Amino acid sequence: MKKISLFFITLICAQTLFAHPHAFIDMKTKVLVDKQQLVGFSMQWILDEPSSAAVLYDVKQAKGDKKALQKLIDEVIGNVVNEHSLQLFI
């Protein structure tokens, strides 16, 4: 009985280890065509409130430092690429 209880306690505690925050992003994609030729895509992202607050906080911490702001932008884009958070077209 003790082993079963210990198993369930461990299982419950392990669930918190796998918990992590999520960002919810509404994406709108526009196809860019010039002279009947595809030239690219334009994407608009609308972040949820917690994600927006985090980004605004980080931008504020850059305090107008262009290098710090570019580093932040590079990190955000890097995270998107690493997590494959782009829309797929079929």
PyMOL Python script that loads the backbone (N, CA, C, O; Angstrom):
from pymol import cmd

cmd.read_pdbstr("""\
ATOM      1  N   MET A   1       0.824  -1.197   0.000  1.00  0.00           N
ATOM      2  CA  MET A   1       0.000   0.000   0.000  1.00  0.00           C
ATOM      3  C   MET A   1       0.865   1.256   0.000  1.00  0.00           C
ATOM      4  O   MET A   1       0.544   2.241  -0.665  1.00  0.00           O
ATOM      5  N   LYS A   2       1.979   1.212   0.761  1.00  0.00           N
ATOM      6  CA  LYS A   2       2.868   2.370   0.809  1.00  0.00           C
ATOM      7  C   LYS A   2       3.488   2.637  -0.558  1.00  0.00           C
ATOM      8  O   LYS A   2       3.666   3.789  -0.954  1.00  0.00           O
ATOM      9  N   LYS A   3       3.816   1.566  -1.274  1.00  0.00           N
ATOM     10  CA  LYS A   3       4.415   1.732  -2.599  1.00  0.00           C
ATOM     11  C   LYS A   3       3.421   2.378  -3.564  1.00  0.00           C
ATOM     12  O   LYS A   3       3.799   3.228  -4.370  1.00  0.00           O
ATOM     13  N   ILE A   4       2.170   1.980  -3.483  1.00  0.00           N
ATOM     14  CA  ILE A   4       1.137   2.561  -4.356  1.00  0.00           C
ATOM     15  C   ILE A   4       0.934   4.034  -4.016  1.00  0.00           C
ATOM     16  O   ILE A   4       0.841   4.871  -4.914  1.00  0.00           O
ATOM     17  N   SER A   5       0.867   4.352  -2.743  1.00  0.00           N
ATOM     18  CA  SER A   5       0.706   5.749  -2.320  1.00  0.00           C
ATOM     19  C   SER A   5       1.890   6.587  -2.771  1.00  0.00           C
ATOM     20  O   SER A   5       1.715   7.696  -3.276  1.00  0.00           O
ATOM     21  N   LEU A   6       3.085   6.064  -2.592  1.00  0.00           N
ATOM     22  CA  LEU A   6       4.288   6.770  -3.018  1.00  0.00           C
ATOM     23  C   LEU A   6       4.287   6.974  -4.529  1.00  0.00           C
ATOM     24  O   LEU A   6       4.708   8.024  -5.014  1.00  0.00           O
ATOM     25  N   PHE A   7       3.818   5.974  -5.278  1.00  0.00           N
ATOM     26  CA  PHE A   7       3.731   6.082  -6.725  1.00  0.00           C
ATOM     27  C   PHE A   7       2.813   7.237  -7.131  1.00  0.00           C
ATOM     28  O   PHE A   7       3.174   8.051  -7.981  1.00  0.00           O
ATOM     29  N   PHE A   8       1.628   7.305  -6.523  1.00  0.00           N
ATOM     30  CA  PHE A   8       0.670   8.357  -6.879  1.00  0.00           C
ATOM     31  C   PHE A   8       1.164   9.741  -6.453  1.00  0.00           C
ATOM     32  O   PHE A   8       0.939  10.718  -7.167  1.00  0.00           O
ATOM     33  N   ILE A   9       1.818   9.838  -5.327  1.00  0.00           N
ATOM     34  CA  ILE A   9       2.376  11.126  -4.896  1.00  0.00           C
ATOM     35  C   ILE A   9       3.457  11.571  -5.874  1.00  0.00           C
ATOM     36  O   ILE A   9       3.513  12.741  -6.252  1.00  0.00           O
ATOM     37  N   THR A  10       4.301  10.655  -6.276  1.00  0.00           N
ATOM     38  CA  THR A  10       5.352  10.967  -7.251  1.00  0.00           C
ATOM     39  C   THR A  10       4.742  11.377  -8.586  1.00  0.00           C
ATOM     40  O   THR A  10       5.213  12.317  -9.224  1.00  0.00           O
ATOM     41  N   LEU A  11       3.707  10.681  -9.004  1.00  0.00           N
ATOM     42  CA  LEU A  11       3.036  10.993 -10.263  1.00  0.00           C
ATOM     43  C   LEU A  11       2.435  12.397 -10.227  1.00  0.00           C
ATOM     44  O   LEU A  11       2.552  13.143 -11.199  1.00  0.00           O
ATOM     45  N   ILE A  12       1.806  12.756  -9.139  1.00  0.00           N
ATOM     46  CA  ILE A  12       1.194  14.087  -9.000  1.00  0.00           C
ATOM     47  C   ILE A  12       2.275  15.159  -9.002  1.00  0.00           C
ATOM     48  O   ILE A  12       2.120  16.184  -9.665  1.00  0.00           O
ATOM     49  N   CYS A  13       3.354  14.947  -8.283  1.00  0.00           N
ATOM     50  CA  CYS A  13       4.441  15.923  -8.236  1.00  0.00           C
ATOM     51  C   CYS A  13       5.121  16.064  -9.590  1.00  0.00           C
ATOM     52  O   CYS A  13       5.542  17.160  -9.960  1.00  0.00           O
ATOM     53  N   ALA A  14       5.234  14.984 -10.322  1.00  0.00           N
ATOM     54  CA  ALA A  14       5.888  15.020 -11.633  1.00  0.00           C
ATOM     55  C   ALA A  14       5.103  15.876 -12.617  1.00  0.00           C
ATOM     56  O   ALA A  14       5.690  16.485 -13.511  1.00  0.00           O
ATOM     57  N   GLN A  15       3.797  15.930 -12.465  1.00  0.00           N
ATOM     58  CA  GLN A  15       2.986  16.736 -13.379  1.00  0.00           C
ATOM     59  C   GLN A  15       3.397  18.201 -13.326  1.00  0.00           C
ATOM     60  O   GLN A  15       3.397  18.873 -14.357  1.00  0.00           O
ATOM     61  N   THR A  16       3.745  18.710 -12.149  1.00  0.00           N
ATOM     62  CA  THR A  16       4.143  20.112 -12.039  1.00  0.00           C
ATOM     63  C   THR A  16       5.479  20.363 -12.722  1.00  0.00           C
ATOM     64  O   THR A  16       5.743  21.491 -13.139  1.00  0.00           O
ATOM     65  N   LEU A  17       6.314  19.366 -12.848  1.00  0.00           N
ATOM     66  CA  LEU A  17       7.594  19.532 -13.522  1.00  0.00           C
ATOM     67  C   LEU A  17       7.424  19.761 -15.012  1.00  0.00           C
ATOM     68  O   LEU A  17       8.254  20.417 -15.641  1.00  0.00           O
ATOM     69  N   PHE A  18       6.358  19.225 -15.575  1.00  0.00           N
ATOM     70  CA  PHE A  18       6.132  19.365 -17.005  1.00  0.00           C
ATOM     71  C   PHE A  18       5.282  20.588 -17.355  1.00  0.00           C
ATOM     72  O   PHE A  18       5.069  20.885 -18.531  1.00  0.00           O
ATOM     73  N   ALA A  19       4.800  21.293 -16.338  1.00  0.00           N
ATOM     74  CA  ALA A  19       3.986  22.479 -16.579  1.00  0.00           C
ATOM     75  C   ALA A  19       4.882  23.615 -17.076  1.00  0.00           C
ATOM     76  O   ALA A  19       5.996  23.793 -16.585  1.00  0.00           O
ATOM     77  N   HIS A  20       4.395  24.370 -18.040  1.00  0.00           N
ATOM     78  CA  HIS A  20       5.120  25.529 -18.533  1.00  0.00           C
ATOM     79  C   HIS A  20       4.111  26.504 -19.134  1.00  0.00           C
ATOM     80  O   HIS A  20       3.019  26.110 -19.544  1.00  0.00           O
ATOM     81  N   PRO A  21       4.485  27.771 -19.179  1.00  0.00           N
ATOM     82  CA  PRO A  21       3.541  28.764 -19.716  1.00  0.00           C
ATOM     83  C   PRO A  21       3.374  28.616 -21.227  1.00  0.00           C
ATOM     84  O   PRO A  21       4.280  28.166 -21.928  1.00  0.00           O
ATOM     85  N   HIS A  22       2.228  28.994 -21.698  1.00  0.00           N
ATOM     86  CA  HIS A  22       1.951  28.964 -23.124  1.00  0.00           C
ATOM     87  C   HIS A  22       1.662  30.381 -23.601  1.00  0.00           C
ATOM     88  O   HIS A  22       1.150  31.206 -22.844  1.00  0.00           O
ATOM     89  N   ALA A  23       1.984  30.651 -24.827  1.00  0.00           N
ATOM     90  CA  ALA A  23       1.628  31.920 -25.448  1.00  0.00           C
ATOM     91  C   ALA A  23       0.587  31.614 -26.520  1.00  0.00           C
ATOM     92  O   ALA A  23       0.728  30.668 -27.295  1.00  0.00           O
ATOM     93  N   PHE A  24      -0.442  32.423 -26.545  1.00  0.00           N
ATOM     94  CA  PHE A  24      -1.479  32.259 -27.553  1.00  0.00           C
ATOM     95  C   PHE A  24      -1.372  33.423 -28.521  1.00  0.00           C
ATOM     96  O   PHE A  24      -1.462  34.587 -28.130  1.00  0.00           O
ATOM     97  N   ILE A  25      -1.182  33.096 -29.775  1.00  0.00           N
ATOM     98  CA  ILE A  25      -0.954  34.102 -30.807  1.00  0.00           C
ATOM     99  C   ILE A  25      -1.962  33.898 -31.920  1.00  0.00           C
ATOM    100  O   ILE A  25      -2.070  32.811 -32.487  1.00  0.00           O
ATOM    101  N   ASP A  26      -2.703  34.961 -32.228  1.00  0.00           N
ATOM    102  CA  ASP A  26      -3.561  34.950 -33.411  1.00  0.00           C
ATOM    103  C   ASP A  26      -2.714  35.470 -34.563  1.00  0.00           C
ATOM    104  O   ASP A  26      -2.104  36.536 -34.475  1.00  0.00           O
ATOM    105  N   MET A  27      -2.689  34.704 -35.639  1.00  0.00           N
ATOM    106  CA  MET A  27      -1.859  35.082 -36.780  1.00  0.00           C
ATOM    107  C   MET A  27      -2.743  35.323 -38.002  1.00  0.00           C
ATOM    108  O   MET A  27      -3.661  34.558 -38.297  1.00  0.00           O
ATOM    109  N   LYS A  28      -2.436  36.398 -38.689  1.00  0.00           N
ATOM    110  CA  LYS A  28      -3.104  36.690 -39.955  1.00  0.00           C
ATOM    111  C   LYS A  28      -2.011  36.754 -41.015  1.00  0.00           C
ATOM    112  O   LYS A  28      -1.026  37.477 -40.860  1.00  0.00           O
ATOM    113  N   THR A  29      -2.189  35.999 -42.082  1.00  0.00           N
ATOM    114  CA  THR A  29      -1.200  35.954 -43.147  1.00  0.00           C
ATOM    115  C   THR A  29      -1.813  36.505 -44.428  1.00  0.00           C
ATOM    116  O   THR A  29      -2.930  36.159 -44.812  1.00  0.00           O
ATOM    117  N   LYS A  30      -1.052  37.364 -45.067  1.00  0.00           N
ATOM    118  CA  LYS A  30      -1.489  37.969 -46.319  1.00  0.00           C
ATOM    119  C   LYS A  30      -0.478  37.586 -47.401  1.00  0.00           C
ATOM    120  O   LYS A  30       0.729  37.742 -47.214  1.00  0.00           O
ATOM    121  N   VAL A  31      -0.970  37.092 -48.514  1.00  0.00           N
ATOM    122  CA  VAL A  31      -0.116  36.731 -49.635  1.00  0.00           C
ATOM    123  C   VAL A  31       0.207  38.001 -50.423  1.00  0.00           C
ATOM    124  O   VAL A  31      -0.693  38.763 -50.777  1.00  0.00           O
ATOM    125  N   LEU A  32       1.483  38.223 -50.694  1.00  0.00           N
ATOM    126  CA  LEU A  32       1.920  39.409 -51.441  1.00  0.00           C
ATOM    127  C   LEU A  32       2.233  39.013 -52.879  1.00  0.00           C
ATOM    128  O   LEU A  32       3.109  38.187 -53.135  1.00  0.00           O
ATOM    129  N   VAL A  33       1.509  39.611 -53.802  1.00  0.00           N
ATOM    130  CA  VAL A  33       1.656  39.311 -55.227  1.00  0.00           C
ATOM    131  C   VAL A  33       1.940  40.608 -55.959  1.00  0.00           C
ATOM    132  O   VAL A  33       1.287  41.622 -55.716  1.00  0.00           O
ATOM    133  N   ASP A  34       2.926  40.575 -56.865  1.00  0.00           N
ATOM    134  CA  ASP A  34       3.245  41.729 -57.696  1.00  0.00           C
ATOM    135  C   ASP A  34       3.358  41.243 -59.136  1.00  0.00           C
ATOM    136  O   ASP A  34       4.174  40.374 -59.442  1.00  0.00           O
ATOM    137  N   LYS A  35       2.542  41.802 -60.010  1.00  0.00           N
ATOM    138  CA  LYS A  35       2.531  41.419 -61.427  1.00  0.00           C
ATOM    139  C   LYS A  35       2.333  39.923 -61.590  1.00  0.00           C
ATOM    140  O   LYS A  35       3.061  39.261 -62.330  1.00  0.00           O
ATOM    141  N   GLN A  36       1.352  39.409 -60.898  1.00  0.00           N
ATOM    142  CA  GLN A  36       0.966  37.998 -60.936  1.00  0.00           C
ATOM    143  C   GLN A  36       2.096  37.050 -60.520  1.00  0.00           C
ATOM    144  O   GLN A  36       2.157  35.903 -60.963  1.00  0.00           O
ATOM    145  N   GLN A  37       2.986  37.553 -59.661  1.00  0.00           N
ATOM    146  CA  GLN A  37       4.083  36.719 -59.167  1.00  0.00           C
ATOM    147  C   GLN A  37       4.120  36.826 -57.645  1.00  0.00           C
ATOM    148  O   GLN A  37       4.045  37.920 -57.086  1.00  0.00           O
ATOM    149  N   LEU A  38       4.235  35.682 -56.989  1.00  0.00           N
ATOM    150  CA  LEU A  38       4.351  35.653 -55.542  1.00  0.00           C
ATOM    151  C   LEU A  38       5.663  36.302 -55.127  1.00  0.00           C
ATOM    152  O   LEU A  38       6.737  35.889 -55.566  1.00  0.00           O
ATOM    153  N   VAL A  39       5.568  37.330 -54.272  1.00  0.00           N
ATOM    154  CA  VAL A  39       6.783  38.005 -53.822  1.00  0.00           C
ATOM    155  C   VAL A  39       7.023  37.804 -52.328  1.00  0.00           C
ATOM    156  O   VAL A  39       8.099  38.124 -51.823  1.00  0.00           O
ATOM    157  N   GLY A  40       6.030  37.276 -51.623  1.00  0.00           N
ATOM    158  CA  GLY A  40       6.240  37.018 -50.200  1.00  0.00           C
ATOM    159  C   GLY A  40       4.946  36.920 -49.433  1.00  0.00           C
ATOM    160  O   GLY A  40       3.854  36.823 -49.993  1.00  0.00           O
ATOM    161  N   PHE A  41       5.115  36.948 -48.123  1.00  0.00           N
ATOM    162  CA  PHE A  41       3.988  36.888 -47.206  1.00  0.00           C
ATOM    163  C   PHE A  41       4.148  37.983 -46.166  1.00  0.00           C
ATOM    164  O   PHE A  41       5.263  38.305 -45.757  1.00  0.00           O
ATOM    165  N   SER A  42       3.043  38.544 -45.747  1.00  0.00           N
ATOM    166  CA  SER A  42       3.025  39.508 -44.652  1.00  0.00           C
ATOM    167  C   SER A  42       2.262  38.868 -43.500  1.00  0.00           C
ATOM    168  O   SER A  42       1.149  38.373 -43.680  1.00  0.00           O
ATOM    169  N   MET A  43       2.864  38.880 -42.321  1.00  0.00           N
ATOM    170  CA  MET A  43       2.217  38.248 -41.175  1.00  0.00           C
ATOM    171  C   MET A  43       1.958  39.286 -40.089  1.00  0.00           C
ATOM    172  O   MET A  43       2.807  40.127 -39.793  1.00  0.00           O
ATOM    173  N   GLN A  44       0.780  39.208 -39.508  1.00  0.00           N
ATOM    174  CA  GLN A  44       0.421  40.052 -38.375  1.00  0.00           C
ATOM    175  C   GLN A  44       0.174  39.127 -37.190  1.00  0.00           C
ATOM    176  O   GLN A  44      -0.607  38.180 -37.280  1.00  0.00           O
ATOM    177  N   TRP A  45       0.846  39.409 -36.084  1.00  0.00           N
ATOM    178  CA  TRP A  45       0.689  38.605 -34.881  1.00  0.00           C
ATOM    179  C   TRP A  45      -0.032  39.429 -33.834  1.00  0.00           C
ATOM    180  O   TRP A  45       0.308  40.588 -33.599  1.00  0.00           O
ATOM    181  N   ILE A  46      -1.027  38.828 -33.209  1.00  0.00           N
ATOM    182  CA  ILE A  46      -1.725  39.462 -32.090  1.00  0.00           C
ATOM    183  C   ILE A  46      -1.510  38.552 -30.880  1.00  0.00           C
ATOM    184  O   ILE A  46      -2.053  37.450 -30.805  1.00  0.00           O
ATOM    185  N   LEU A  47      -0.699  39.044 -29.931  1.00  0.00           N
ATOM    186  CA  LEU A  47      -0.341  38.246 -28.757  1.00  0.00           C
ATOM    187  C   LEU A  47      -1.411  38.344 -27.681  1.00  0.00           C
ATOM    188  O   LEU A  47      -2.148  39.327 -27.611  1.00  0.00           O
ATOM    189  N   ASP A  48      -1.489  37.310 -26.840  1.00  0.00           N
ATOM    190  CA  ASP A  48      -2.384  37.366 -25.686  1.00  0.00           C
ATOM    191  C   ASP A  48      -1.801  38.361 -24.670  1.00  0.00           C
ATOM    192  O   ASP A  48      -0.656  38.795 -24.805  1.00  0.00           O
ATOM    193  N   GLU A  49      -2.597  38.716 -23.657  1.00  0.00           N
ATOM    194  CA  GLU A  49      -2.188  39.749 -22.702  1.00  0.00           C
ATOM    195  C   GLU A  49      -0.898  39.411 -21.949  1.00  0.00           C
ATOM    196  O   GLU A  49      -0.019  40.269 -21.869  1.00  0.00           O
ATOM    197  N   PRO A  50      -0.740  38.199 -21.392  1.00  0.00           N
ATOM    198  CA  PRO A  50       0.517  37.918 -20.678  1.00  0.00           C
ATOM    199  C   PRO A  50       1.747  37.997 -21.585  1.00  0.00           C
ATOM    200  O   PRO A  50       2.792  38.497 -21.169  1.00  0.00           O
ATOM    201  N   SER A  51       1.628  37.512 -22.807  1.00  0.00           N
ATOM    202  CA  SER A  51       2.762  37.561 -23.737  1.00  0.00           C
ATOM    203  C   SER A  51       3.065  39.001 -24.138  1.00  0.00           C
ATOM    204  O   SER A  51       4.227  39.394 -24.241  1.00  0.00           O
ATOM    205  N   SER A  52       2.011  39.784 -24.363  1.00  0.00           N
ATOM    206  CA  SER A  52       2.195  41.193 -24.699  1.00  0.00           C
ATOM    207  C   SER A  52       2.899  41.925 -23.570  1.00  0.00           C
ATOM    208  O   SER A  52       3.810  42.718 -23.808  1.00  0.00           O
ATOM    209  N   ALA A  53       2.476  41.660 -22.339  1.00  0.00           N
ATOM    210  CA  ALA A  53       3.078  42.315 -21.178  1.00  0.00           C
ATOM    211  C   ALA A  53       4.557  41.943 -21.063  1.00  0.00           C
ATOM    212  O   ALA A  53       5.386  42.797 -20.748  1.00  0.00           O
ATOM    213  N   ALA A  54       4.891  40.685 -21.315  1.00  0.00           N
ATOM    214  CA  ALA A  54       6.289  40.244 -21.224  1.00  0.00           C
ATOM    215  C   ALA A  54       7.145  40.930 -22.284  1.00  0.00           C
ATOM    216  O   ALA A  54       8.258  41.371 -21.997  1.00  0.00           O
ATOM    217  N   VAL A  55       6.627  41.021 -23.509  1.00  0.00           N
ATOM    218  CA  VAL A  55       7.375  41.674 -24.585  1.00  0.00           C
ATOM    219  C   VAL A  55       7.553  43.157 -24.281  1.00  0.00           C
ATOM    220  O   VAL A  55       8.647  43.696 -24.445  1.00  0.00           O
ATOM    221  N   LEU A  56       6.483  43.820 -23.840  1.00  0.00           N
ATOM    222  CA  LEU A  56       6.578  45.242 -23.515  1.00  0.00           C
ATOM    223  C   LEU A  56       7.563  45.489 -22.377  1.00  0.00           C
ATOM    224  O   LEU A  56       8.307  46.470 -22.400  1.00  0.00           O
ATOM    225  N   TYR A  57       7.569  44.612 -21.391  1.00  0.00           N
ATOM    226  CA  TYR A  57       8.515  44.743 -20.281  1.00  0.00           C
ATOM    227  C   TYR A  57       9.954  44.651 -20.806  1.00  0.00           C
ATOM    228  O   TYR A  57      10.806  45.462 -20.444  1.00  0.00           O
ATOM    229  N   ASP A  58      10.211  43.667 -21.651  1.00  0.00           N
ATOM    230  CA  ASP A  58      11.557  43.499 -22.196  1.00  0.00           C
ATOM    231  C   ASP A  58      11.972  44.688 -23.055  1.00  0.00           C
ATOM    232  O   ASP A  58      13.122  45.121 -23.001  1.00  0.00           O
ATOM    233  N   VAL A  59      11.041  45.216 -23.845  1.00  0.00           N
ATOM    234  CA  VAL A  59      11.340  46.385 -24.675  1.00  0.00           C
ATOM    235  C   VAL A  59      11.658  47.580 -23.784  1.00  0.00           C
ATOM    236  O   VAL A  59      12.582  48.341 -24.072  1.00  0.00           O
ATOM    237  N   LYS A  60      10.906  47.748 -22.713  1.00  0.00           N
ATOM    238  CA  LYS A  60      11.145  48.852 -21.785  1.00  0.00           C
ATOM    239  C   LYS A  60      12.521  48.728 -21.129  1.00  0.00           C
ATOM    240  O   LYS A  60      13.190  49.733 -20.888  1.00  0.00           O
ATOM    241  N   GLN A  61      12.941  47.494 -20.843  1.00  0.00           N
ATOM    242  CA  GLN A  61      14.248  47.270 -20.222  1.00  0.00           C
ATOM    243  C   GLN A  61      15.390  47.650 -21.165  1.00  0.00           C
ATOM    244  O   GLN A  61      16.484  47.976 -20.703  1.00  0.00           O
ATOM    245  N   ALA A  62      15.155  47.613 -22.462  1.00  0.00           N
ATOM    246  CA  ALA A  62      16.183  47.992 -23.431  1.00  0.00           C
ATOM    247  C   ALA A  62      16.478  49.486 -23.360  1.00  0.00           C
ATOM    248  O   ALA A  62      17.565  49.915 -23.744  1.00  0.00           O
ATOM    249  N   LYS A  63      15.535  50.279 -22.878  1.00  0.00           N
ATOM    250  CA  LYS A  63      15.700  51.724 -22.651  1.00  0.00           C
ATOM    251  C   LYS A  63      16.307  52.457 -23.849  1.00  0.00           C
ATOM    252  O   LYS A  63      17.203  53.286 -23.690  1.00  0.00           O
ATOM    253  N   GLY A  64      15.815  52.146 -25.037  1.00  0.00           N
ATOM    254  CA  GLY A  64      16.266  52.861 -26.228  1.00  0.00           C
ATOM    255  C   GLY A  64      17.615  52.402 -26.762  1.00  0.00           C
ATOM    256  O   GLY A  64      18.090  52.952 -27.756  1.00  0.00           O
ATOM    257  N   ASP A  65      18.244  51.418 -26.139  1.00  0.00           N
ATOM    258  CA  ASP A  65      19.519  50.889 -26.605  1.00  0.00           C
ATOM    259  C   ASP A  65      19.256  50.019 -27.833  1.00  0.00           C
ATOM    260  O   ASP A  65      18.668  48.944 -27.723  1.00  0.00           O
ATOM    261  N   LYS A  66      19.694  50.487 -29.000  1.00  0.00           N
ATOM    262  CA  LYS A  66      19.389  49.787 -30.248  1.00  0.00           C
ATOM    263  C   LYS A  66      19.975  48.379 -30.282  1.00  0.00           C
ATOM    264  O   LYS A  66      19.347  47.468 -30.821  1.00  0.00           O
ATOM    265  N   LYS A  67      21.166  48.184 -29.719  1.00  0.00           N
ATOM    266  CA  LYS A  67      21.775  46.854 -29.719  1.00  0.00           C
ATOM    267  C   LYS A  67      20.981  45.902 -28.831  1.00  0.00           C
ATOM    268  O   LYS A  67      20.755  44.748 -29.195  1.00  0.00           O
ATOM    269  N   ALA A  68      20.558  46.389 -27.666  1.00  0.00           N
ATOM    270  CA  ALA A  68      19.770  45.551 -26.749  1.00  0.00           C
ATOM    271  C   ALA A  68      18.423  45.210 -27.369  1.00  0.00           C
ATOM    272  O   ALA A  68      17.944  44.083 -27.241  1.00  0.00           O
ATOM    273  N   LEU A  69      17.812  46.181 -28.041  1.00  0.00           N
ATOM    274  CA  LEU A  69      16.521  45.949 -28.685  1.00  0.00           C
ATOM    275  C   LEU A  69      16.668  44.945 -29.832  1.00  0.00           C
ATOM    276  O   LEU A  69      15.818  44.071 -29.998  1.00  0.00           O
ATOM    277  N   GLN A  70      17.728  45.064 -30.616  1.00  0.00           N
ATOM    278  CA  GLN A  70      17.960  44.118 -31.714  1.00  0.00           C
ATOM    279  C   GLN A  70      18.212  42.725 -31.168  1.00  0.00           C
ATOM    280  O   GLN A  70      17.767  41.739 -31.756  1.00  0.00           O
ATOM    281  N   LYS A  71      18.926  42.632 -30.040  1.00  0.00           N
ATOM    282  CA  LYS A  71      19.170  41.330 -29.417  1.00  0.00           C
ATOM    283  C   LYS A  71      17.846  40.695 -28.997  1.00  0.00           C
ATOM    284  O   LYS A  71      17.645  39.495 -29.182  1.00  0.00           O
ATOM    285  N   LEU A  72      16.943  41.500 -28.433  1.00  0.00           N
ATOM    286  CA  LEU A  72      15.623  41.013 -28.039  1.00  0.00           C
ATOM    287  C   LEU A  72      14.846  40.516 -29.252  1.00  0.00           C
ATOM    288  O   LEU A  72      14.245  39.442 -29.211  1.00  0.00           O
ATOM    289  N   ILE A  73      14.859  41.284 -30.316  1.00  0.00           N
ATOM    290  CA  ILE A  73      14.153  40.893 -31.544  1.00  0.00           C
ATOM    291  C   ILE A  73      14.733  39.582 -32.088  1.00  0.00           C
ATOM    292  O   ILE A  73      13.991  38.686 -32.490  1.00  0.00           O
ATOM    293  N   ASP A  74      16.053  39.482 -32.097  1.00  0.00           N
ATOM    294  CA  ASP A  74      16.702  38.255 -32.586  1.00  0.00           C
ATOM    295  C   ASP A  74      16.316  37.047 -31.734  1.00  0.00           C
ATOM    296  O   ASP A  74      16.102  35.958 -32.266  1.00  0.00           O
ATOM    297  N   GLU A  75      16.224  37.234 -30.409  1.00  0.00           N
ATOM    298  CA  GLU A  75      15.832  36.141 -29.519  1.00  0.00           C
ATOM    299  C   GLU A  75      14.402  35.690 -29.788  1.00  0.00           C
ATOM    300  O   GLU A  75      14.121  34.492 -29.833  1.00  0.00           O
ATOM    301  N   VAL A  76      13.501  36.649 -29.968  1.00  0.00           N
ATOM    302  CA  VAL A  76      12.097  36.313 -30.233  1.00  0.00           C
ATOM    303  C   VAL A  76      11.981  35.547 -31.546  1.00  0.00           C
ATOM    304  O   VAL A  76      11.325  34.507 -31.602  1.00  0.00           O
ATOM    305  N   ILE A  77      12.614  36.053 -32.601  1.00  0.00           N
ATOM    306  CA  ILE A  77      12.559  35.385 -33.899  1.00  0.00           C
ATOM    307  C   ILE A  77      13.216  34.011 -33.811  1.00  0.00           C
ATOM    308  O   ILE A  77      12.720  33.050 -34.399  1.00  0.00           O
ATOM    309  N   GLY A  78      14.325  33.909 -33.084  1.00  0.00           N
ATOM    310  CA  GLY A  78      14.987  32.624 -32.898  1.00  0.00           C
ATOM    311  C   GLY A  78      14.088  31.613 -32.210  1.00  0.00           C
ATOM    312  O   GLY A  78      14.069  30.442 -32.587  1.00  0.00           O
ATOM    313  N   ASN A  79      13.337  32.057 -31.198  1.00  0.00           N
ATOM    314  CA  ASN A  79      12.404  31.167 -30.508  1.00  0.00           C
ATOM    315  C   ASN A  79      11.308  30.688 -31.441  1.00  0.00           C
ATOM    316  O   ASN A  79      10.917  29.521 -31.407  1.00  0.00           O
ATOM    317  N   VAL A  80      10.822  31.581 -32.264  1.00  0.00           N
ATOM    318  CA  VAL A  80       9.758  31.210 -33.206  1.00  0.00           C
ATOM    319  C   VAL A  80      10.272  30.162 -34.181  1.00  0.00           C
ATOM    320  O   VAL A  80       9.593  29.169 -34.441  1.00  0.00           O
ATOM    321  N   VAL A  81      11.459  30.374 -34.720  1.00  0.00           N
ATOM    322  CA  VAL A  81      12.028  29.433 -35.678  1.00  0.00           C
ATOM    323  C   VAL A  81      12.292  28.088 -34.998  1.00  0.00           C
ATOM    324  O   VAL A  81      11.984  27.037 -35.560  1.00  0.00           O
ATOM    325  N   ASN A  82      12.859  28.118 -33.797  1.00  0.00           N
ATOM    326  CA  ASN A  82      13.175  26.867 -33.091  1.00  0.00           C
ATOM    327  C   ASN A  82      11.944  26.080 -32.716  1.00  0.00           C
ATOM    328  O   ASN A  82      11.988  24.850 -32.685  1.00  0.00           O
ATOM    329  N   GLU A  83      10.864  26.743 -32.434  1.00  0.00           N
ATOM    330  CA  GLU A  83       9.641  26.065 -32.030  1.00  0.00           C
ATOM    331  C   GLU A  83       8.698  25.789 -33.196  1.00  0.00           C
ATOM    332  O   GLU A  83       7.603  25.263 -32.997  1.00  0.00           O
ATOM    333  N   HIS A  84       9.112  26.138 -34.397  1.00  0.00           N
ATOM    334  CA  HIS A  84       8.296  25.907 -35.602  1.00  0.00           C
ATOM    335  C   HIS A  84       6.913  26.535 -35.447  1.00  0.00           C
ATOM    336  O   HIS A  84       5.903  25.911 -35.773  1.00  0.00           O
ATOM    337  N   SER A  85       6.871  27.769 -34.949  1.00  0.00           N
ATOM    338  CA  SER A  85       5.602  28.422 -34.687  1.00  0.00           C
ATOM    339  C   SER A  85       5.061  29.186 -35.886  1.00  0.00           C
ATOM    340  O   SER A  85       4.220  30.070 -35.728  1.00  0.00           O
ATOM    341  N   LEU A  86       5.520  28.865 -37.051  1.00  0.00           N
ATOM    342  CA  LEU A  86       5.020  29.534 -38.254  1.00  0.00           C
ATOM    343  C   LEU A  86       3.880  28.713 -38.839  1.00  0.00           C
ATOM    344  O   LEU A  86       3.799  27.500 -38.649  1.00  0.00           O
ATOM    345  N   GLN A  87       3.010  29.402 -39.549  1.00  0.00           N
ATOM    346  CA  GLN A  87       1.902  28.689 -40.191  1.00  0.00           C
ATOM    347  C   GLN A  87       2.427  27.847 -41.344  1.00  0.00           C
ATOM    348  O   GLN A  87       3.419  28.190 -41.988  1.00  0.00           O
ATOM    349  N   LEU A  88       1.750  26.756 -41.584  1.00  0.00           N
ATOM    350  CA  LEU A  88       2.098  25.899 -42.706  1.00  0.00           C
ATOM    351  C   LEU A  88       1.025  26.036 -43.789  1.00  0.00           C
ATOM    352  O   LEU A  88      -0.167  26.104 -43.492  1.00  0.00           O
ATOM    353  N   PHE A  89       1.454  26.074 -45.005  1.00  0.00           N
ATOM    354  CA  PHE A  89       0.528  26.151 -46.128  1.00  0.00           C
ATOM    355  C   PHE A  89       0.546  24.827 -46.861  1.00  0.00           C
ATOM    356  O   PHE A  89       1.610  24.275 -47.143  1.00  0.00           O
ATOM    357  N   ILE A  90      -0.633  24.322 -47.167  1.00  0.00           N
ATOM    358  CA  ILE A  90      -0.729  23.056 -47.891  1.00  0.00           C
ATOM    359  C   ILE A  90      -1.390  23.310 -49.225  1.00  0.00           C
ATOM    360  O   ILE A  90      -1.576  22.379 -50.009  1.00  0.00           O
TER     361      ILE A  90
END
""", "prot")
cmd.dss("prot")
cmd.show_as("cartoon", "prot")
cmd.util.cbc("prot")
cmd.orient("prot")
